[in-house]
Amino acid sequence: MLLFAEYIVWGAAQAKWRFEGIPQSGVPIVETQMELIKKIKQTEEQAQQIIEQAKAEAARQAEEARQRRRQLLEQAQLQRKKATAEAVAQAEAQAKQDVENLKARAQGQRQELHNKIEAKMAGAVAKVMSYLGVHFAQAPQNPVSCLRG
């Protein structure tokens, strides 16, 4: 019988807890709700910290990307300047070589023209001297030399 009495007391206590808002665990519902609210706030704070960390990480990565892009641009500019300088130096060397070739060709053409003119000049001087009545025996061996002198 004693067990039955204990069971009745236990049942009455359960009824009282349900009626007063106390769950079977013995902790009032208000305290449980407060704990849940506290946990929700902690979770929100943790989520906010995670968001702030993610923002900071994104900003850091963006800055690193900007620096890397700036370095790549500087390297590209240096390579472009180097390529331009090399092209200019090569063009100058080619132009200098062309000038030397043209000078040598012009010198050869001048020499050829001089030789042609000298040959024609000797004949023209001989004709002039013959016309003037001077005999070849009295004329110098190289008639052009008397024009220069």
C-alpha positions in Angstrom: 0.0 0.0 0.0 2.8 2.3 0.6 3.9 2.2 -2.9 0.5 3.1 -4.0 0.5 6.1 -1.7 3.9 7.2 -3.0 2.6 6.9 -6.5 -0.4 9.1 -5.7 1.9 11.7 -4.1 4.1 11.6 -7.1 1.1 12.0 -9.5 -0.1 15.0 -7.5 3.3 16.6 -7.7 3.3 16.1 -11.4 -0.1 17.7 -11.7 1.0 20.6 -9.6 4.1 21.2 -11.8 2.1 21.2 -15.0 -0.4 23.5 -13.5 2.2 26.0 -12.2 4.3 25.9 -15.4 7.1 23.7 -13.9 8.2 20.9 -16.3 8.8 17.4 -15.0 12.5 18.1 -14.8 11.8 20.4 -11.9 13.1 23.6 -13.7 10.5 26.3 -14.2 9.6 27.1 -17.9 10.6 30.7 -17.5 14.2 29.7 -16.6 14.3 27.3 -19.6 13.1 30.0 -21.9 15.7 32.4 -20.4 18.4 29.8 -21.1 17.2 29.4 -24.6 17.2 33.2 -25.2 20.7 33.4 -23.8 21.9 30.6 -26.1 20.2 32.4 -29.1 22.0 35.6 -28.2 25.3 33.8 -27.9 24.7 32.1 -31.2 23.9 35.5 -32.8 27.1 37.0 -31.3 29.1 34.0 -32.7 27.5 34.5 -36.1 28.3 38.2 -36.0 31.9 37.4 -35.1 32.1 34.9 -38.0 30.7 37.6 -40.3 33.2 40.2 -39.1 36.1 37.7 -39.6 34.8 36.8 -43.1 34.7 40.5 -44.0 38.2 41.1 -42.7 39.5 38.1 -44.6 37.7 39.2 -47.8 39.3 42.7 -47.4 42.7 41.2 -46.8 42.4 39.0 -49.9 41.2 42.0 -52.0 44.1 44.0 -50.9 46.5 41.2 -51.7 44.9 40.9 -55.1 45.3 44.6 -55.7 49.0 44.5 -54.7 49.6 41.5 -57.0 47.8 43.2 -59.9 49.9 46.4 -59.3 53.1 44.3 -59.3 52.1 42.5 -62.5 51.4 45.9 -64.2 54.7 47.3 -63.1 56.5 44.1 -64.4 54.6 44.5 -67.7 55.6 48.1 -68.0 59.2 47.3 -67.4 59.1 44.5 -70.0 57.5 46.9 -72.4 60.1 49.5 -71.8 62.9 46.9 -72.1 61.4 45.6 -75.4 61.1 49.1 -76.7 64.7 50.0 -75.8 65.9 46.8 -77.5 63.9 47.5 -80.6 65.2 51.1 -80.7 68.8 49.9 -80.2 68.3 47.2 -83.0 66.8 49.8 -85.3 69.7 52.2 -84.6 72.2 49.5 -85.3 70.4 48.6 -88.5 70.2 52.2 -89.6 73.9 52.7 -88.9 74.8 49.6 -91.0 72.5 50.9 -93.8 74.3 54.3 -93.7 77.7 52.6 -93.9 76.5 50.4 -96.8 75.1 53.5 -98.6 78.4 55.4 -98.0 80.4 52.6 -99.3 78.2 52.2 -102.4 78.2 56.0 -103.0 82.0 56.0 -102.7 82.2 53.2 -105.3 79.8 55.0 -107.6 81.9 58.2 -107.2 85.1 56.3 -108.0 83.5 54.7 -111.0 82.2 58.1 -112.2 85.6 59.6 -111.6 87.3 56.9 -113.7 84.7 57.3 -116.5 85.1 61.1 -116.5 88.9 60.9 -116.4 88.9 58.6 -119.4 86.6 61.0 -121.3 88.5 64.0 -120.1 91.7 62.7 -121.6 90.1 62.3 -125.0 88.4 65.8 -124.7 91.7 67.5 -123.8 93.4 65.7 -126.6 90.8 67.0 -129.1 91.1 70.5 -127.7 94.9 70.4 -127.9 94.7 69.0 -131.4 92.2 71.8 -132.3 94.5 74.4 -131.0 97.3 73.0 -133.1 99.5 71.6 -130.4 101.0 68.3 -131.4 100.9 65.2 -129.3 104.6 65.1 -129.2 104.7 68.4 -127.3 101.8 67.5 -125.0 102.4 65.8 -121.6 101.8 62.1 -121.2 98.8 62.6 -119.0 96.7 65.5 -120.3 94.5 65.5 -117.2 97.4 66.3 -114.9 97.9 69.6 -116.7 94.3 70.6 -115.9 94.8 69.9 -112.2 98.0 71.7 -111.9 
